[in-house]
Amino acid sequence: MAVRLATVAFEGVEARPVDVQVQIAPGSVVFNVVGLGDKAVAESRERVRAALIASGLALPAKRITVNLAPADMPKEGSHYDLPIALGVMAAIGAIPPDALEGFVVLGELALDGTLTPVAGVLPAAVAANARGQGLICPKECGPEAAWASAEMEVLAPRSLIQLVNHVKGTQALARPEPAVRALANDLPDLADIKGQESAKRALEIAAAGGHNLLMSGPPGAGKSMLAARLPSILPPLTPRELLEVSMIHSIAGQIAGGELTDRRPFRAPHHSASMAALVGGGTHARPGEISLAHNGVLFLDELPEFQPQVLDSLRQPLETGEVAVSRANHRAVYPARFQLVAAMNPCRCGHALEPGFACRRQPNERCVAQYQARLSGPLLDRFDVQIEVPAVTAADLVLPPPAEGSREVAARVARARALQRERYEALGLPGVLANAAAPASVIERVAQLDGPGTALIREASDRFALTARGFHRVLKLARTIADLDSAERIARAHLAEALSYRAGLTAGRVAA
């Protein structure tokens, strides 16, 4: 007779049910784990053996077979330790065979029998709750699992012995409470930046509509400082966004102590990052930086220094909002709807556009053209806001701090985001929370142009060779600018400002 327990295997952010079957039969003394497991699963035999011995139990001198079904689904990770150990204990009579019926079990065992945290507890809890089951997980992961449902039964023991005592009724485990990470008010403030008023305006518009932003300027102009202050003006995550973000971070093992936060992700990988690190993948598919930045910001500093093929791999996720990582026997789909913010110098030396500067390597125009040629046209076409950030002078630095900081800008951004959320909910699109994510057919309805606006967009289309994607991105940008002004219709001034941001770097590249 085989003892059965329920656990999960992860495909992307989905938790697929796995049946852990344990059989102890007469025969040669061996402990086999089958079911297409990876190295961590194979090594669970020794962790389980040591943990049971530390808990006062010994494995019988019989043939022990553990099957992880379905056998053709790849199994990865150390979270199979606890269900295997409990299955063996039920098979030898240490706990009642039906004691864990109705629970999904996951956890890693230390050699002394204590449970250590594992990744993916939140997706597992959500999946278990959807099937009407409870969850057993390590104590450190309990607050994370408690977010799945207030009515769901969650057991979070500290050790194997503590769980056995609860099952036998000699010790009751309290249900863990959902935990929220206490955030210090340590975000950089826009008031720290002197000058750069036009760049601050562009940053506010990008935040209000979730638009992609590209900043170009000489070294020391403040591009990285501006990007670092973007999180301080973004609105907090909505409950739906919080769940999506937390499930990805749970799969990646980046939720410390089971505490969730409503602060939007801000990821800033180094320009040496590989394609697998940025997009996701590796030997065992894992979410990359673009998925970890879901519903938040991905900041790429020194944009042309990234490998061109790595940058071009962002083009599809920017349009679809998800990325599919495929392997020979495994395919994972991760959400990846992020706001791309990038900074770059105009050329390798960084000063080619400054008056009176002469590049020692080659003419300035050629230096600019060669450096910017590392960025493909289709990628640049996906930046809604493209601005030049001029150098800050000493006269700007001696000025007193600006009167307006992140708090005032964040209030305007929050009002604009609220307008957008209400607009798209009324149109039956509750998943669209910002203008940048609106479908092209919808944006044409909510951003209708009057006669002067239509004439202006036609003139700009001929001058800057706007693509179909560029046309719709201009409409989205104009809609956001109008939302910041609480205007119901897009005026010519809103459209003109949108076109100026859209064509800012285009004009410079054409001139070069």
Disulfide bonds with the S-S distance in Angstrom:
none
